Amino acid sequence: MSLLSLHASQFRNLTAVSFNAHPQFNLVVGSNGSGKTSLLEAIYYLAHGRSFRTNRPQRLVQHDTDAFTLHAKLSAQQQTHSLGLKRDKQGELVLRLNGANVNRLAEFAALLPVQLITPDSFRLFFGGPKERRQFFDMGLFHVEPNFFDCWLRFNKVLKQRNALLKTSRHYDNQFQFWDEQFVALAFELQQLRQAYVTRLQQAFSELTNADALMQQLSFQLQQGWPDKLNTPEQLLQLLQQSFAQDSRMGFSQHGPQKADLKIKKDQVSAEEVLSRGQLKVLLFALKIAQNNVIRDSGKKQPLLLIDDLASELDQASTRQIFSYLRDINSQVFITAINAEQVTPFIASEKQAMFHVEHGQLTARTDNDGRTK
């Protein structure tokens, strides 16, 4: 899968922007506030149905207009797909796939595996477990066909259990019924996640095999309940024993909704022993390794969006990251203030360059800024 073209209208400061993408590297350059990040945000919105910059979609609609529209053409498994999205300031969302209305954003997401790296992506290390669950569950969604249905069914059961905790003070047959489903789905999810994290760690090890520091890191998936409880019967007993406290707190304390991924060096969390620059290299390695797992599943070619790649990186770290990117076999979009921050590391035949200024996009043909 690759993004062939994108058109964005009334999205942020992009009044009417269209471009044809390169299948490998796409470099978007421009000054701060020009619209570079908005272009990445538009691609991300098509894939995820939300922004990575705001939780208020009305802010994405250009001032003095009523709605924004996004339209993309994708190539996937020798087929071309057309994706259209329109959202107005009242929040109404219209989705069209190959000319037909669709109701679920998951249909877009399934076609468009998009990962993002921004200066805020350090949340993967310093944020809560939810950040890391979203990371590995995104990859799992794209490589394991059974994952999404299992995840949906578990979350329905979890919602029902939490609702009962707020209204009932006695563990009865109704709780037993939901807990038995909870436990069965919890172990199914855990098995899928563990198998995926094993694949992710292997891809990470292959990617970073020339980096002694990265090779010292270990991955540990915490399942969301004590490791010593390794049968459904034991987890069911824990839920029953925890009922009184769960009821007082109003939510379930144990289960896959509490899962986490710990990355450690010598049994110490990576964020405690690695420098900021080393963590950024680790961040890129994790995202690229996940891209490679999705790619190697044989069905999809993922996209990687990188906003302000050169931020907080010295020359050595930049070279290291581009050594990872060189063989990614995925489509990459990179923003930068200056082209010279990126172009020395990418062969000219593998890239297209675009310049953004005041929300207008033009293609560039050389390294000194002249346009077609």
PAZA-632027 format. One record per residue (C-alpha): x, y, z; residue in three letters. Coordinates in nm, 2 decimals. Layout:
BEGIN
((X, Y, Z), "ALA");
...
This chain:
BEGIN
((0.00, 0.00, 0.00), "MET");
((0.12, 0.35, -0.08), "SER");
((-0.03, 0.69, -0.09), "LEU");
((-0.06, 0.80, -0.45), "LEU");
((-0.21, 1.14, -0.41), "SER");
((-0.37, 1.37, -0.15), "LEU");
((-0.60, 1.67, -0.17), "HIS");
((-0.68, 1.88, 0.13), "ALA");
((-0.94, 2.16, 0.14), "SER");
((-1.00, 2.41, 0.42), "GLN");
((-0.79, 2.20, 0.65), "PHE");
((-0.61, 2.43, 0.90), "ARG");
((-0.42, 2.68, 0.68), "ASN");
((-0.43, 2.45, 0.37), "LEU");
((-0.70, 2.61, 0.16), "THR");
((-0.67, 2.38, -0.14), "ALA");
((-0.36, 2.16, -0.16), "VAL");
((-0.30, 1.87, -0.39), "SER");
((0.01, 1.66, -0.46), "PHE");
((0.13, 1.33, -0.60), "ASN");
((0.35, 1.14, -0.36), "ALA");
((0.67, 0.95, -0.42), "HIS");
((0.65, 0.58, -0.33), "PRO");
((0.96, 0.61, -0.10), "GLN");
((1.06, 0.94, 0.06), "PHE");
((0.87, 1.27, 0.05), "ASN");
((1.04, 1.57, 0.20), "LEU");
((0.82, 1.87, 0.30), "VAL");
((1.02, 2.18, 0.37), "VAL");
((0.92, 2.53, 0.49), "GLY");
((0.94, 2.77, 0.78), "SER");
((0.76, 2.74, 1.11), "ASN");
((0.39, 2.79, 1.07), "GLY");
((0.39, 2.74, 0.69), "SER");
((0.17, 2.43, 0.70), "GLY");
((0.42, 2.14, 0.69), "LYS");
((0.28, 1.97, 1.00), "THR");
((-0.07, 2.03, 0.88), "SER");
((0.01, 1.82, 0.57), "LEU");
((0.12, 1.53, 0.79), "LEU");
((-0.19, 1.59, 1.01), "GLU");
((-0.42, 1.55, 0.71), "ALA");
((-0.27, 1.21, 0.62), "ILE");
((-0.29, 1.10, 0.99), "TYR");
((-0.65, 1.22, 1.01), "TYR");
((-0.75, 1.00, 0.72), "LEU");
((-0.60, 0.70, 0.88), "ALA");
((-0.70, 0.75, 1.24), "HIS");
((-1.01, 0.98, 1.23), "GLY");
((-0.84, 1.22, 1.48), "ARG");
((-0.57, 1.48, 1.50), "SER");
((-0.24, 1.43, 1.69), "PHE");
((-0.24, 1.81, 1.77), "ARG");
((-0.59, 1.88, 1.91), "THR");
((-0.89, 1.69, 2.04), "ASN");
((-1.13, 1.95, 1.91), "ARG");
((-1.19, 1.88, 1.54), "PRO");
((-1.36, 2.21, 1.48), "GLN");
((-1.02, 2.37, 1.51), "ARG");
((-0.91, 2.19, 1.20), "LEU");
((-1.17, 2.37, 0.99), "VAL");
((-1.03, 2.67, 0.83), "GLN");
((-1.16, 3.01, 0.96), "HIS");
((-1.47, 3.14, 0.79), "ASP");
((-1.55, 2.80, 0.63), "THR");
((-1.79, 2.53, 0.75), "ASP");
((-1.61, 2.21, 0.69), "ALA");
((-1.28, 2.05, 0.57), "PHE");
((-1.25, 1.77, 0.32), "THR");
((-0.97, 1.52, 0.26), "LEU");
((-0.94, 1.29, -0.04), "HIS");
((-0.67, 1.04, -0.11), "ALA");
((-0.59, 0.77, -0.37), "LYS");
((-0.41, 0.46, -0.24), "LEU");
((-0.25, 0.17, -0.41), "SER");
((-0.29, -0.16, -0.23), "ALA");
((-0.24, -0.52, -0.36), "GLN");
((-0.25, -0.40, -0.72), "GLN");
((-0.57, -0.21, -0.66), "GLN");
((-0.64, 0.16, -0.64), "THR");
((-0.87, 0.28, -0.36), "HIS");
((-1.03, 0.62, -0.32), "SER");
((-1.08, 0.76, 0.03), "LEU");
((-1.29, 1.07, 0.10), "GLY");
((-1.36, 1.24, 0.44), "LEU");
((-1.56, 1.55, 0.52), "LYS");
((-1.60, 1.69, 0.87), "ARG");
((-1.79, 2.01, 0.97), "ASP");
((-1.77, 2.24, 1.27), "LYS");
((-2.06, 2.06, 1.43), "GLN");
((-1.87, 1.73, 1.43), "GLY");
((-2.07, 1.56, 1.15), "GLU");
((-1.84, 1.31, 0.97), "LEU");
((-1.89, 1.17, 0.62), "VAL");
((-1.67, 0.88, 0.50), "LEU");
((-1.66, 0.75, 0.14), "ARG");
((-1.46, 0.45, 0.03), "LEU");
((-1.44, 0.39, -0.35), "ASN");
((-1.75, 0.60, -0.40), "GLY");
((-1.97, 0.44, -0.14), "ALA");
((-2.05, 0.57, 0.21), "ASN");
((-1.90, 0.38, 0.50), "VAL");
((-1.98, 0.40, 0.87), "ASN");
((-1.66, 0.29, 1.04), "ARG");
((-1.33, 0.46, 1.05), "LEU");
((-1.17, 0.11, 1.10), "ALA");
((-1.23, 0.05, 0.73), "GLU");
((-1.00, 0.35, 0.65), "PHE");
((-0.75, 0.25, 0.92), "ALA");
((-0.73, -0.11, 0.78), "ALA");
((-0.62, 0.03, 0.44), "LEU");
((-0.38, 0.30, 0.57), "LEU");
((-0.13, 0.19, 0.84), "PRO");
((0.02, 0.52, 0.95), "VAL");
((0.27, 0.58, 1.22), "GLN");
((0.38, 0.91, 1.35), "LEU");
((0.70, 1.06, 1.50), "ILE");
((0.68, 1.41, 1.64), "THR");
((0.88, 1.60, 1.91), "PRO");
((0.59, 1.49, 2.14), "ASP");
((0.64, 1.12, 2.07), "SER");
((0.86, 1.09, 2.38), "PHE");
((0.53, 1.02, 2.55), "ARG");
((0.59, 0.66, 2.44), "LEU");
((0.85, 0.65, 2.72), "PHE");
((0.73, 0.91, 2.97), "PHE");
((0.36, 0.88, 2.93), "GLY");
((0.13, 0.62, 3.09), "GLY");
((0.08, 0.26, 2.99), "PRO");
((-0.20, 0.37, 2.75), "LYS");
((0.06, 0.53, 2.52), "GLU");
((0.25, 0.20, 2.49), "ARG");
((-0.07, -0.01, 2.45), "ARG");
((-0.18, 0.21, 2.16), "GLN");
((0.16, 0.16, 2.00), "PHE");
((0.17, -0.22, 2.00), "PHE");
((-0.20, -0.26, 1.95), "ASP");
((-0.17, -0.05, 1.63), "MET");
((0.08, -0.29, 1.49), "GLY");
((-0.13, -0.59, 1.60), "LEU");
((-0.44, -0.45, 1.43), "PHE");
((-0.26, -0.45, 1.10), "HIS");
((-0.10, -0.80, 1.12), "VAL");
((-0.35, -1.01, 1.31), "GLU");
((-0.69, -1.04, 1.15), "PRO");
((-0.86, -1.17, 1.48), "ASN");
((-0.72, -0.89, 1.70), "PHE");
((-0.98, -0.61, 1.64), "PHE");
((-1.28, -0.83, 1.69), "ASP");
((-1.13, -0.97, 2.01), "CYS");
((-1.04, -0.62, 2.13), "TRP");
((-1.40, -0.50, 2.06), "LEU");
((-1.56, -0.79, 2.24), "ARG");
((-1.33, -0.75, 2.54), "PHE");
((-1.40, -0.38, 2.57), "ASN");
((-1.78, -0.44, 2.56), "LYS");
((-1.74, -0.69, 2.85), "VAL");
((-1.51, -0.45, 3.04), "LEU");
((-1.76, -0.16, 3.00), "LYS");
((-2.04, -0.39, 3.13), "GLN");
((-1.84, -0.50, 3.42), "ARG");
((-1.74, -0.15, 3.52), "ASN");
((-2.10, -0.04, 3.49), "ALA");
((-2.21, -0.32, 3.73), "LEU");
((-1.93, -0.22, 3.98), "LEU");
((-2.10, 0.12, 4.01), "LYS");
((-2.44, -0.02, 4.09), "THR");
((-2.40, -0.35, 4.27), "SER");
((-2.23, -0.42, 4.60), "ARG");
((-2.26, -0.80, 4.60), "HIS");
((-2.08, -1.05, 4.38), "TYR");
((-2.36, -1.26, 4.23), "ASP");
((-2.43, -1.48, 3.93), "ASN");
((-2.44, -1.18, 3.70), "GLN");
((-2.08, -1.08, 3.79), "PHE");
((-1.98, -1.45, 3.75), "GLN");
((-2.12, -1.45, 3.40), "PHE");
((-1.94, -1.14, 3.29), "TRP");
((-1.61, -1.23, 3.47), "ASP");
((-1.60, -1.57, 3.29), "GLU");
((-1.62, -1.38, 2.95), "GLN");
((-1.37, -1.12, 3.08), "PHE");
((-1.12, -1.39, 3.16), "VAL");
((-1.15, -1.59, 2.84), "ALA");
((-1.11, -1.27, 2.63), "LEU");
((-0.82, -1.15, 2.85), "ALA");
((-0.62, -1.46, 2.78), "PHE");
((-0.70, -1.45, 2.41), "GLU");
((-0.58, -1.09, 2.39), "LEU");
((-0.27, -1.16, 2.60), "GLN");
((-0.17, -1.44, 2.37), "GLN");
((-0.21, -1.22, 2.06), "LEU");
((-0.01, -0.94, 2.22), "ARG");
((0.27, -1.16, 2.34), "GLN");
((0.31, -1.32, 2.00), "ALA");
((0.32, -0.98, 1.84), "TYR");
((0.57, -0.83, 2.09), "VAL");
((0.80, -1.13, 2.03), "THR");
((0.79, -1.05, 1.66), "ARG");
((0.85, -0.68, 1.73), "LEU");
((1.15, -0.75, 1.94), "GLN");
((1.29, -0.98, 1.67), "GLN");
((1.24, -0.70, 1.41), "ALA");
((1.40, -0.45, 1.64), "PHE");
((1.70, -0.67, 1.70), "SER");
((1.75, -0.73, 1.33), "GLU");
((1.72, -0.35, 1.26), "LEU");
((1.97, -0.25, 1.53), "THR");
((2.22, -0.54, 1.50), "ASN");
((2.51, -0.30, 1.45), "ALA");
((2.42, -0.09, 1.75), "ASP");
((2.57, -0.23, 2.08), "ALA");
((2.35, -0.01, 2.30), "LEU");
((2.02, -0.10, 2.13), "MET");
((2.12, -0.47, 2.14), "GLN");
((2.14, -0.45, 2.53), "GLN");
((1.77, -0.36, 2.55), "LEU");
((1.50, -0.61, 2.65), "SER");
((1.13, -0.60, 2.59), "PHE");
((0.88, -0.72, 2.86), "GLN");
((0.51, -0.73, 2.81), "LEU");
((0.32, -0.68, 3.14), "GLN");
((-0.01, -0.85, 3.09), "GLN");
((-0.22, -0.64, 3.33), "GLY");
((-0.24, -0.89, 3.62), "TRP");
((0.03, -1.07, 3.82), "PRO");
((0.27, -1.29, 3.61), "ASP");
((0.23, -1.58, 3.85), "LYS");
((-0.14, -1.61, 3.75), "LEU");
((-0.11, -1.80, 3.43), "ASN");
((-0.44, -1.98, 3.40), "THR");
((-0.79, -1.84, 3.34), "PRO");
((-0.91, -2.00, 3.66), "GLU");
((-0.65, -1.80, 3.86), "GLN");
((-0.74, -1.47, 3.70), "LEU");
((-1.11, -1.54, 3.77), "LEU");
((-1.03, -1.60, 4.13), "GLN");
((-0.83, -1.27, 4.14), "LEU");
((-1.13, -1.08, 4.00), "LEU");
((-1.36, -1.24, 4.26), "GLN");
((-1.11, -1.15, 4.54), "GLN");
((-1.07, -0.79, 4.41), "SER");
((-1.45, -0.73, 4.38), "PHE");
((-1.49, -0.53, 4.69), "ALA");
((-1.20, -0.29, 4.61), "GLN");
((-1.30, -0.27, 4.24), "ASP");
((-1.65, -0.18, 4.36), "SER");
((-1.53, 0.10, 4.58), "ARG");
((-1.31, 0.24, 4.31), "MET");
((-1.57, 0.19, 4.03), "GLY");
((-1.34, 0.02, 3.78), "PHE");
((-1.16, -0.31, 3.71), "SER");
((-0.80, -0.30, 3.85), "GLN");
((-0.68, -0.61, 3.66), "HIS");
((-0.70, -0.72, 3.30), "GLY");
((-0.55, -0.65, 2.96), "PRO");
((-0.68, -0.29, 2.98), "GLN");
((-0.38, -0.24, 3.22), "LYS");
((-0.12, -0.40, 2.99), "ALA");
((0.21, -0.23, 2.94), "ASP");
((0.54, -0.27, 2.75), "LEU");
((0.86, -0.22, 2.95), "LYS");
((1.19, -0.16, 2.76), "ILE");
((1.48, -0.21, 2.99), "LYS");
((1.86, -0.20, 3.00), "LYS");
((2.01, -0.41, 3.27), "ASP");
((1.67, -0.44, 3.44), "GLN");
((1.63, -0.06, 3.45), "VAL");
((1.37, 0.13, 3.24), "SER");
((1.53, 0.27, 2.93), "ALA");
((1.40, 0.62, 3.00), "GLU");
((1.60, 0.63, 3.33), "GLU");
((1.94, 0.54, 3.18), "VAL");
((1.94, 0.66, 2.82), "LEU");
((2.01, 1.02, 2.72), "SER");
((1.75, 1.23, 2.54), "ARG");
((1.93, 1.17, 2.21), "GLY");
((1.96, 0.80, 2.27), "GLN");
((1.59, 0.78, 2.35), "LEU");
((1.51, 0.95, 2.02), "LYS");
((1.71, 0.70, 1.83), "VAL");
((1.53, 0.42, 2.03), "LEU");
((1.19, 0.59, 1.94), "LEU");
((1.28, 0.58, 1.57), "PHE");
((1.40, 0.22, 1.59), "ALA");
((1.08, 0.11, 1.76), "LEU");
((0.86, 0.27, 1.50), "LYS");
((1.07, 0.15, 1.21), "ILE");
((1.08, -0.20, 1.35), "ALA");
((0.70, -0.19, 1.38), "GLN");
((0.68, -0.07, 1.02), "ASN");
((0.89, -0.37, 0.92), "ASN");
((0.66, -0.62, 1.11), "VAL");
((0.36, -0.48, 0.93), "ILE");
((0.54, -0.48, 0.59), "ARG");
((0.66, -0.84, 0.64), "ASP");
((0.31, -0.96, 0.72), "SER");
((0.29, -0.95, 0.34), "GLY");
((-0.04, -0.76, 0.30), "LYS");
((0.04, -0.39, 0.37), "LYS");
((0.30, -0.13, 0.31), "GLN");
((0.28, 0.12, 0.60), "PRO");
((0.34, 0.49, 0.60), "LEU");
((0.57, 0.67, 0.84), "LEU");
((0.52, 1.04, 0.91), "LEU");
((0.81, 1.22, 1.07), "ILE");
((0.77, 1.58, 1.19), "ASP");
((1.08, 1.79, 1.24), "ASP");
((1.32, 1.49, 1.21), "LEU");
((1.64, 1.69, 1.29), "ALA");
((1.51, 1.82, 1.63), "SER");
((1.74, 1.73, 1.92), "GLU");
((1.96, 1.51, 1.70), "LEU");
((2.33, 1.54, 1.64), "ASP");
((2.49, 1.43, 1.31), "GLN");
((2.59, 1.09, 1.44), "ALA");
((2.23, 1.02, 1.56), "SER");
((2.09, 1.15, 1.23), "THR");
((2.31, 0.92, 1.03), "ARG");
((2.21, 0.63, 1.26), "GLN");
((1.84, 0.69, 1.20), "ILE");
((1.88, 0.72, 0.83), "PHE");
((2.07, 0.39, 0.83), "SER");
((1.75, 0.24, 0.98), "TYR");
((1.53, 0.43, 0.72), "LEU");
((1.74, 0.33, 0.42), "ARG");
((1.60, -0.02, 0.40), "ASP");
((1.25, 0.05, 0.54), "ILE");
((1.07, -0.04, 0.22), "ASN");
((0.78, 0.18, 0.33), "SER");
((0.66, 0.52, 0.23), "GLN");
((0.80, 0.80, 0.44), "VAL");
((0.70, 1.17, 0.48), "PHE");
((0.95, 1.40, 0.65), "ILE");
((0.91, 1.77, 0.74), "THR");
((1.21, 1.99, 0.79), "ALA");
((1.29, 2.36, 0.80), "ILE");
((1.59, 2.32, 0.57), "ASN");
((1.62, 2.06, 0.30), "ALA");
((1.99, 2.02, 0.38), "GLU");
((1.89, 1.86, 0.71), "GLN");
((1.77, 1.56, 0.52), "VAL");
((1.87, 1.54, 0.16), "THR");
((2.24, 1.43, 0.21), "PRO");
((2.11, 1.11, 0.36), "PHE");
((1.86, 1.01, 0.08), "ILE");
((1.95, 0.92, -0.28), "ALA");
((1.79, 1.18, -0.51), "SER");
((1.61, 0.92, -0.72), "GLU");
((1.43, 0.79, -0.40), "LYS");
((1.28, 1.12, -0.30), "GLN");
((1.04, 1.40, -0.39), "ALA");
((1.07, 1.74, -0.24), "MET");
((0.79, 1.98, -0.17), "PHE");
((0.79, 2.34, -0.04), "HIS");
((0.51, 2.48, 0.18), "VAL");
((0.46, 2.85, 0.22), "GLU");
((0.15, 3.02, 0.36), "HIS");
((-0.05, 2.70, 0.32), "GLY");
((0.05, 2.66, -0.05), "GLN");
((0.24, 2.36, -0.17), "LEU");
((0.48, 2.35, -0.47), "THR");
((0.71, 2.07, -0.60), "ALA");
((1.09, 2.14, -0.60), "ARG");
((1.33, 2.00, -0.85), "THR");
((1.66, 2.08, -0.69), "ASP");
((1.83, 2.15, -0.36), "ASN");
((1.85, 2.53, -0.39), "ASP");
((1.48, 2.60, -0.37), "GLY");
((1.39, 2.66, -0.73), "ARG");
((1.04, 2.54, -0.82), "THR");
((0.91, 2.39, -1.14), "LYS");
